[in-house]
Amino acid sequence: MFMTNREIDREEFKKVMSWMRSHNRQGAVHSDGLRAGHKLGDSAENGGLVEYFFGKDGKLRLQHDKFVQFLRDLRDEMLSLEFAHYDYKVQGTISAKDFALTMVASADMKHLNKLLDRVDDLDNVPRLRNMRITIDEFKSFAELRRKLQSFSLALFSFGQVNGLLTRKDLQRAASQVCGISLTDNVIEIIFHLFDTNRDGSLSASEFVRVLQKRERDIAQPTEAGMLSFLSCCGDCRKTYSIARLLS
């Protein structure tokens, strides 16, 4: 929707938001603009996030690079908030079990119980029971989900060539194809969950299916999240940090 000069004005931006609202599942039901007990009125549409991008008078133009960086920062902060949810003691790390839960949380219901049993089984594996995952490891895995299409192609290619998908194959695919380094700790947790018959080979189809579902579940609320920003903009006038807009 950006113009040829890679800029967009306030009215164009608001049209995009309006289109997103009309195509959002909840927005389609609440066509009157009501959302979570609030009505999205003109004061909200012209406050907060819109004011941050376009200024109080609405005359600034949103540069493509600024918007892309905003989305990157937003995603990064959302990941930080998710990590902090599990790191409630502010240790700077989370348990292998909590990390495993974030990995399987979006699995289809018909597969979820089986995966949750594997998560619980982490307590019975000494080398995994006390393992801790850092925020950098957490974010690297999240970045891998974003590059899932190319990553999954690499995984299946490795599997076709070798007949097996070993730990080294998984690390090599992530590094060579996606430029992402997965630590040995992350690899061990993945294999505990997705090496279903414990033969040292990853069950790639199950692994990819769960990651795809997680990324889809993130993508849909992204539209809703942008609309929620607009809905709460009237309360976000003192500061425009992403954390403030998320609160």
C-alpha positions in Angstrom: 0.0 0.0 0.0 3.0 2.3 0.1 3.3 4.8 -2.7 6.0 4.7 -5.3 8.1 7.0 -3.2 7.8 4.5 -0.3 5.7 6.9 1.8 2.1 6.8 3.0 -0.1 9.6 4.4 -2.4 9.4 7.3 -5.6 8.9 5.3 -4.1 6.0 3.3 -3.0 4.4 6.5 -6.4 4.7 8.1 -8.0 3.1 5.0 -5.6 0.2 5.5 -6.7 -0.1 9.1 -10.3 0.1 8.1 -9.8 -2.7 5.5 -8.1 -4.8 8.1 -10.9 -4.3 10.6 -13.5 -5.3 8.0 -11.6 -8.5 7.2 -10.8 -9.4 10.8 -12.9 -12.2 12.2 -14.2 -10.2 15.2 -14.3 -7.0 13.2 -16.6 -8.7 10.7 -19.0 -9.6 13.5 -18.8 -6.3 15.3 -19.3 -4.2 12.2 -20.4 -1.2 14.3 -16.8 -0.9 15.5 -17.4 -2.3 19.0 -14.5 -4.4 20.2 -14.0 -5.7 23.8 -16.5 -3.1 25.1 -15.0 -0.1 23.3 -16.2 1.8 20.3 -13.5 2.8 17.8 -14.4 6.4 17.3 -12.7 9.3 15.4 -10.8 10.4 18.5 -9.1 7.0 18.8 -8.4 6.7 15.1 -6.6 10.0 15.2 -4.7 9.5 18.4 -1.9 7.3 19.7 -0.3 5.2 17.0 -1.6 7.4 14.2 -0.3 10.5 15.9 3.0 8.7 16.5 3.4 8.0 12.8 1.9 11.2 11.3 2.3 13.9 14.0 -0.4 15.8 15.9 -1.5 17.7 12.9 -1.4 14.6 10.7 0.8 16.1 8.1 3.8 13.9 8.4 4.2 11.0 6.0 5.1 7.5 7.1 8.4 6.3 5.6 8.5 2.7 4.6 11.7 2.0 6.5 10.3 3.5 9.6 7.2 1.3 9.4 9.2 -1.8 8.8 11.5 -1.0 11.7 8.4 -0.4 13.9 7.1 -3.9 13.0 10.4 -5.5 13.7 10.7 -3.7 17.1 7.1 -4.7 17.8 7.7 -8.4 17.1 10.8 -8.3 19.2 9.1 -6.8 22.1 6.2 -9.2 21.9 8.7 -12.0 22.0 10.3 -10.4 25.1 7.0 -10.2 26.8 6.2 -13.8 26.0 9.6 -14.8 27.4 9.1 -12.6 30.5 5.8 -14.5 31.1 7.8 -17.6 31.8 10.7 -15.9 33.4 8.6 -14.6 36.2 11.6 -14.8 38.6 13.6 -12.6 36.3 16.5 -15.0 36.0 17.2 -14.2 32.4 16.4 -17.8 31.4 13.4 -20.2 31.3 13.2 -23.9 31.8 13.4 -26.4 29.1 9.8 -27.4 29.9 8.5 -23.9 29.5 10.3 -23.5 26.2 8.8 -26.8 25.1 5.4 -25.6 26.0 5.8 -22.5 23.8 6.8 -24.8 21.0 3.7 -27.1 21.1 1.1 -24.7 22.4 -0.5 -24.2 19.0 -0.6 -27.8 18.0 -3.9 -29.3 16.6 -6.0 -30.7 19.4 -5.8 -34.2 18.0 -2.0 -34.0 18.5 -1.8 -31.8 21.5 -2.2 -34.3 24.3 0.6 -36.5 22.9 2.9 -33.6 22.7 2.0 -32.4 26.2 2.9 -35.9 27.5 6.3 -35.5 25.9 6.7 -32.1 27.5 5.9 -33.6 30.9 8.4 -36.4 30.2 11.2 -33.7 30.2 11.1 -34.0 34.0 12.3 -37.6 33.7 15.4 -36.8 31.6 18.1 -35.5 33.9 20.1 -33.6 31.2 16.9 -31.8 30.2 15.2 -31.3 33.5 17.6 -28.7 34.7 18.4 -27.2 31.3 17.8 -23.4 30.9 17.0 -21.5 27.7 18.2 -17.9 27.2 16.2 -15.1 25.6 18.6 -15.2 22.6 17.9 -18.9 22.1 14.2 -18.2 22.4 14.3 -15.4 19.8 16.4 -17.4 17.4 13.9 -20.2 17.4 11.1 -17.6 16.8 13.0 -16.2 13.9 13.2 -19.8 12.5 9.4 -19.9 12.5 9.3 -16.8 10.3 11.6 -18.5 7.7 9.7 -21.8 7.9 9.0 -22.2 4.2 12.7 -22.3 3.2 13.6 -24.1 6.4 11.1 -26.9 5.8 12.2 -27.4 2.2 15.8 -27.8 3.5 14.7 -30.3 6.1 12.8 -32.5 3.7 15.7 -32.3 1.2 18.1 -33.5 3.9 15.7 -36.3 4.8 15.4 -37.4 1.2 19.2 -37.5 0.7 20.2 -39.1 4.0 17.1 -41.1 4.9 17.4 -39.6 8.4 17.3 -36.2 10.0 19.9 -36.0 12.6 20.7 -33.3 15.1 23.5 -32.0 12.9 21.2 -32.0 9.9 18.8 -29.8 11.8 21.5 -27.3 12.8 23.0 -27.3 9.4 19.6 -26.6 7.7 18.9 -23.7 10.1 22.4 -22.2 9.7 23.0 -22.7 5.9 19.5 -21.9 4.7 18.2 -19.4 7.3 21.3 -18.0 8.8 20.1 -19.0 12.3 22.2 -20.7 14.9 20.4 -23.3 17.0 22.2 -24.2 20.1 22.7 -27.8 21.3 20.2 -27.2 24.1 17.5 -26.1 21.7 18.2 -29.1 19.4 18.0 -31.5 22.4 14.5 -30.2 23.3 13.3 -30.3 19.7 14.4 -33.9 19.4 12.9 -34.9 22.7 9.5 -33.6 21.4 9.7 -34.6 17.7 11.9 -37.8 17.6 8.8 -39.8 18.1 10.4 -43.3 18.0 13.6 -42.3 19.6 15.8 -43.5 16.7 17.8 -40.2 16.5 15.9 -39.0 13.5 13.6 -36.0 13.6 9.9 -36.5 12.6 10.1 -33.5 10.2 6.5 -33.5 9.1 5.2 -33.3 12.7 7.7 -30.7 13.6 6.9 -28.5 10.7 3.2 -28.9 11.1 3.4 -27.6 14.7 5.5 -24.7 13.7 3.2 -23.8 10.8 0.2 -23.8 13.1 2.0 -21.5 15.7 3.0 -19.0 13.0 -0.5 -18.9 11.6 -1.9 -18.3 15.0 0.5 -15.4 15.4 -0.3 -13.9 12.0 -4.1 -13.7 12.5 -3.9 -11.7 15.8 -1.4 -9.4 14.2 -4.3 -7.7 12.4 -6.3 -7.7 15.6 -3.4 -6.3 17.5 -3.0 -3.4 15.1 -6.7 -2.6 15.6 -6.4 -2.9 19.3 -3.6 -0.3 19.2 -6.0 2.1 17.4 -8.7 1.3 20.0 -6.5 2.2 22.9 -4.8 5.1 21.3 -6.7 7.7 23.3 -4.9 6.4 26.5 -1.4 6.5 24.9 -0.7 10.2 24.6 2.1 10.7 27.1 4.7 8.4 25.5 4.8 6.4 22.3 7.1 3.6 23.3 6.0 0.2 21.9 5.6 -1.1 25.5 3.2 1.8 26.2 1.1 1.0 23.1 1.0 -2.7 24.1 -0.2 -1.9 27.6 
